[in-house]
Amino acid sequence: MGVLGSGLGCRVTALGRGRKGIPIRLWTVSQGSMPRMHLFELQDQPGFPAVLGDAGTAYLRTLSDKMGAADFLGPVVAEALDRSGATAWVDLCSGAGGPAPQIAQKIGRSVILSDLKPNRDALAQAAREGATVHADPVDAAAVPPSLGGLRTLFNAFHHFGDETALAVLQDAVAAGQPIAIVELSERSVPSVLSAAFIPLLVWLVMPFVRPVRLSWLLLTYVLPVLPWTIAWDGLVSHLRTRNPDELRALCARLDAPGWTFEARRQAVKGPAGFTLLLALPPGSAPAR
Ligand SMILES: C[S@@+](CC[C@H](N)C(=O)[O-])C[C@H]1O[C@@H](n2cnc3c(N)ncnc32)[C@H](O)[C@@H]1O
């Protein structure tokens, strides 16, 4: 039995030959082996209307809540805080809050939410739920020294090309602050195919998105723009997401003596899972 070839997330394995010498081959779908494609996300485009961009991040936040992301991400943040000894926690690229406010409640820690382009309405909502919001823009690659503590990025690292991604990591290293990066998107055939269902998901989830915006409802059910803009960004997010090997290769380029970098894919349920990169400063505790 041998691997004959692989590509676009599929692997062909020769199992042997049948009775009449007919080759028997097995096609399997492999995780994270598709080529990485850094296509454009609508949300990142300078002229993209805020009404659509804000709806996208508010939808993501609602989805995090509905899928109970805090249940499986809470232990990750708790581990990063415990092992690094950090006493504060700053969430970068928070969008509408993502899973951070729910995680904070779950593990009983406080979090400061921040973003390069703060979505004020949604962050005000998160503040009502107990999170602290940093009102001024914060660039994940140049975090002000006043924001110390563990840095987290949920569903955001794939937005960055390699040079910016390195700058985000190097900024954390230069500040001596641990950083945990989590991606729920994944560059695999099942995840990419699942993007076909995003328009339906947007249609189902939009009534639960807070704050309620008439414009978002109209742009979902009357003039269905949001299901398609969110689906495009979702598809591109999957195609851009780095796998653990690529994250390790990125970290190898950092100037970070004594730092520990751990990258892994963690299964949640069935084929679902997330990718984690944990960067811990010298003196951090080893994994338990
Ligand atoms: C896909 S959203 C993720 C939102 C949230 N973390 C979640 O899980 O729902 C990505 C966010 O990253 C923000 N962002 C993009 N570039 C950034 C940068 N250089 N620094 C800080 N935030 C940035 C965007 O404004 C956007 O809100």
The ligand as a MOL file (V3000), in Angstrom:
LIG
                    3D

  0  0  0     0  0            999 V3000
M  V30 BEGIN CTAB
M  V30 COUNTS 27 29 0 0 0
M  V30 BEGIN ATOM
M  V30 1 C -13.1290 38.0580 11.2750 0
M  V30 2 S -13.1020 39.3610 12.4280 0 CHG=1
M  V30 3 C -12.9090 38.4020 13.9030 0
M  V30 4 C -13.7240 38.9660 15.0130 0
M  V30 5 C -13.7410 38.1910 16.3290 0
M  V30 6 N -12.4410 37.9740 16.8900 0
M  V30 7 C -14.5130 36.8990 16.2170 0
M  V30 8 O -13.9750 35.8280 16.5010 0
M  V30 9 O -15.7000 36.9560 15.8760 0 CHG=-1
M  V30 10 C -11.5080 40.0660 12.2220 0
M  V30 11 C -11.3310 41.3990 12.9100 0
M  V30 12 O -9.9520 41.7760 12.8350 0
M  V30 13 C -9.8850 43.1770 12.7730 0
M  V30 14 N -8.5400 43.5380 12.2800 0
M  V30 15 C -8.0550 43.4300 11.0220 0
M  V30 16 N -6.7780 43.8410 10.9810 0
M  V30 17 C -6.4350 44.2030 12.2490 0
M  V30 18 C -5.2420 44.7020 12.8610 0
M  V30 19 N -4.1180 44.8830 12.1540 0
M  V30 20 N -5.2620 44.9470 14.1810 0
M  V30 21 C -6.3770 44.7500 14.9270 0
M  V30 22 N -7.5340 44.3120 14.3940 0
M  V30 23 C -7.5690 44.0250 13.0810 0
M  V30 24 C -11.0240 43.5560 11.8480 0
M  V30 25 O -11.3930 44.9210 12.0400 0
M  V30 26 C -12.1090 42.5720 12.2930 0
M  V30 27 O -12.9470 43.1330 13.2490 0
M  V30 END ATOM
M  V30 BEGIN BOND
M  V30 1 1 1 2
M  V30 2 1 2 3
M  V30 3 1 2 10
M  V30 4 1 3 4
M  V30 5 1 4 5
M  V30 6 1 5 6
M  V30 7 1 5 7
M  V30 8 2 7 8
M  V30 9 1 7 9
M  V30 10 1 10 11
M  V30 11 1 11 12
M  V30 12 1 11 26
M  V30 13 1 12 13
M  V30 14 1 13 14
M  V30 15 1 13 24
M  V30 16 1 14 15
M  V30 17 1 14 23
M  V30 18 2 15 16
M  V30 19 1 16 17
M  V30 20 1 17 18
M  V30 21 2 17 23
M  V30 22 1 18 19
M  V30 23 2 18 20
M  V30 24 1 20 21
M  V30 25 2 21 22
M  V30 26 1 22 23
M  V30 27 1 24 25
M  V30 28 1 24 26
M  V30 29 1 26 27
M  V30 END BOND
M  V30 END CTAB
M  END
